[in-house]
Each structure stands twice: as C-alpha cells, then as structure tokens.
Amino acid sequence: AASTRSPRPGSTPSPPPTKSAIMMKIAVFVAVLVAAASAQQYQQLRAPIPILRHESQIHPDGRFQYLYETGNGIQAQAVGDQKPAGRDGPIQSIQGQFAWTSDDGTPVQISYIADENGYQPRGAALPTPPPIPEAILKSLELIARSNPQRK
C-alpha cells in the first residue's frame, strides 16, 4: 500500500523539482567529474623532478652556503656572510646565482648580490629600463648645481 504523507501542520509542501533544476544538478555533477578526472590526469603527467645534487652548510655566526641542481636543469647556489654591525645590527650579505633553460631552449642565468643596498640581480634575461630623457638629465644637473648642500 502506498503511503501518503500529509504535510506537517503550518508547512506547505514543496513543489517537485523543475526540469531545468534537474538539468542544472546534472550539469554541475558532470563538471565536477570532468574536473576531478582532468586533475588526476594532470598529476600523472608531471613526474617528480629529482634533486641531483644538494649541499648546504649553516653556521651559528650567520654564515651559510648552499647549492643544488635538479633533474630538469635548474641550478642555484649562494653564499651568505655577516658584515660588521651597522647602526641596526649586523648586515647579512648574500652572493648567488641561479640558472635554468627556458621553454624555448634559451639558457637563462641570473647572478645577484643582496646586502644593505638591497637585492641587485644581473643577467642578460632581465629587462633594462629605457634611457633617461635628456631633458630630465638637464633638470637633475640644474637642481644639483642650485642646491650644493644636497647630495
């Protein structure tokens, strides 16, 4: 025997889902399945990249050095040291470089110094600023001459 439920007192029965609501639920379910399948496929395509070489030394006085090389050609190394104390305490100074091959096969190498003057990278792959316009250079010279106390 089929049971018929009567609504609770004070409540109204909900209408049956519309065709568009059912289609929306199916579309969301399919989208979730596709996303899960593609994520799993993507993870399977990217094998872990091995570390071929890794060395690291850290000293209590703030000195350190490290280097590593990975199976896909990435290389990095750095040496850090403490310079004598400035007004805010000792200054960490780091010199290093890193290199890799870009997607188009171009070797890229960046060397850098990081110290009290900030991070200073160097390398052919880095963008260079445009030259300072002549009018700006003349203005800067004029300002420097008219205010000799400023450096």
Helices and strands as residue ranges (DSSP letters): H 19-45, E 51-58, E 64-70, E 75-86, E 89-101, E 107-115, E 118-122, H 134-146
